[in-house]
Amino acid sequence: MMIIVQITYLLYLLTFDNVAADFDDGFVFDIDPSLLVDHDKLTIGDMIGEGSHSIVYKGWYEDHPVAIKVILPERTRDATPECKAKFQREVNLISRIKHKNIVKFIGASVEPSMVIITELLEGGSLQKNLNSIYPMTLDLEQSLSFALDISQAMECLHANGIIHRDLKPSNLLLTKDKKLVKLADFGIAREDICDEMTCEAGSYRYMAPELFSKDPLPKGVKKFYDRKADVYSFAIVLWSLIKNQIPFKERENLMAAYDTANNKRPSLDEFPQHLLPLVQSCWAEDPKQRPEFTEITETLTMFLQHCYSTRTTLASITEIEEIDSNSEESCPKIRAKGPKSVKNISIHDHGTIIKPKDRIKCEFESLRGEQNPYSDTAESKPKKKSKLKSLLKCFRCSFGI
């Protein structure tokens, strides 16, 4: 199989060389020479992914396993300079970013073909992993952990003035142990500048409403939007993580974007109540009402801190004895390792301990016996603009974080 792939790749290189020999578009790459590697030191292996403008192979660079993204030359010669410009922008952007939740850039090559080399992540894409367990869903704690990884990656990008514009599960890769998520594919990423940008950039199902126009636009017309488009995409990714469903799965891609532009959102039936303020604020129609990734990271960190502390406490419990109905005590006794007094264990009014599988839902919905002001049954709701900040404040007060 590997031999066949290598032969196919060699044929591709020969074709590319012929095209380059027949047509010189005069484009001069502006890439720091320190970012370029020797193409002859690359060994191409099996194909592991394919996009509309590129193919990704597993390979080796100086005997180190890597992912090799080969940019496909445009079919029309007039588009070749544009293709090269996009490749150059991708290399210059991804080489600037170093973060544990962003795929590591190793190098690039412009001859005989345009190639980007990154670290190899063998855990597969988030989309592939979700598909493998469907119709089951990830553990809520795991979903929140992955969401935090994604938020931290996006926080880093935005801090460096970069918009990704194509945040979706298939562009999120897992490490081999499947404990860490890393952001990949900067093919349409660009700097966040006060300028008009290409509309309908990215994937329709995860595209922010401001990128899509319900009325046809003339060819080449651009629109103004900013980094908050990524926040909307994050909300849809978070929804997909929790539900393990394709957003607007009953709709065609273009119609899914049309629904989004008409302020329709995926169903929140059976969605964790304590996460509603977060996801709803992130996919708000008005980009100005969406939070920054710094706020999202803070929110998810506190959720996970409470998850971990609750799990640690519950793990120490070895036995729960039910008290005889004639007993004078109204609550069950708890036998636990360590001190007799076990704090921070939530107990329902009827006196039963919350089971581990129910701990998240009960802790956040009860807020230690108080009505959750963010549930649909609450008498009053905070304004959209302050919903996420109110959640953070309430969370801190209720759990002492």
GIZIMO-V911107 format. One record per backbone hydrogen bond with DSSP energy under -0.5 kcal/mol. CO is the residue of the C=O (numbers start at 1). NH is the residue of the N-H. Records with the same first field share a line. If there is no record, write none. Layout:
CO: NH, NH
This chain:
1: 5
2: 6
3: 7
4: 8
5: 9
6: 10
7: 11
8: 12
9: 13
10: 14
11: 15
12: 16
13: 17
14: 18
15: 19
16: 20
17: 21
18: 22
19: 23
23: 25
27: 29
29: 31
32: 35
33: 36
35: 108
37: 39
38: 41
39: 42
41: 62
43: 60
46: 58
49: 56
53: 72
54: 51
55: 70
56: 48, 49
57: 68
58: 45
59: 66
60: 43
61: 64
64: 61
65: 120
66: 59
67: 69, 118
68: 57, 70
69: 71, 116
70: 55
76: 79
77: 80
79: 83
80: 84
81: 85
82: 86
83: 87
84: 88
85: 89
86: 90
87: 91
88: 92
89: 93
90: 94
91: 95
93: 96, 97
94: 97
99: 102
101: 183
104: 119
107: 117
108: 37
109: 115
113: 115
114: 71
115: 109
116: 69
117: 106, 107
118: 67
119: 121
120: 122
121: 124
124: 174
125: 129
126: 130
127: 131
128: 132
129: 133
130: 133, 134
131: 134
133: 136
139: 143
140: 144
141: 145
142: 146
143: 147
144: 148
145: 149
146: 150
147: 151
148: 152
149: 153
150: 154
151: 155
152: 156
153: 157
154: 158
155: 159
156: 160
157: 160, 162
158: 161
161: 192
163: 190
166: 168
168: 171
169: 126, 127, 172
171: 173, 184
172: 126
173: 182
174: 123
175: 178
180: 175
182: 173
183: 103
186: 189
190: 163
191: 193
193: 195
197: 223
198: 201
203: 206, 207
204: 207
208: 211
209: 212
211: 200
218: 221
221: 199
223: 197, 225
226: 229
227: 230, 231
228: 232
229: 233
230: 234
231: 235
232: 236
233: 237
234: 238
235: 239
236: 240
237: 241
238: 242
239: 243
240: 244
241: 138
245: 247
246: 249
248: 251
252: 256
253: 257
254: 258
255: 259
256: 260
257: 261
258: 262
259: 264
260: 263
268: 271
272: 275, 276
273: 276
275: 279
276: 280
277: 281
278: 282
279: 283
281: 284
285: 287
286: 289
287: 290
292: 295, 296
293: 297
294: 298
295: 299
296: 300
297: 301
298: 302
299: 303
300: 304
301: 305
302: 306
303: 307
304: 308
305: 309
306: 310
307: 311
308: 312
309: 313
310: 314
311: 315
312: 316
313: 316
314: 317
316: 337
319: 335
320: 322
321: 333
324: 327
333: 321, 335
334: 336
335: 318, 319
340: 342
341: 343
344: 346
346: 354
348: 351
351: 332
352: 348
355: 358, 359
356: 359
358: 362
359: 363
360: 364
361: 365
362: 366
363: 367
365: 372
366: 370
367: 370
371: 373
372: 375
375: 378
383: 386, 387
384: 387
386: 390
387: 391
388: 392
389: 393
390: 394
391: 395
392: 396
393: 397
394: 398
395: 399
396: 400, 401
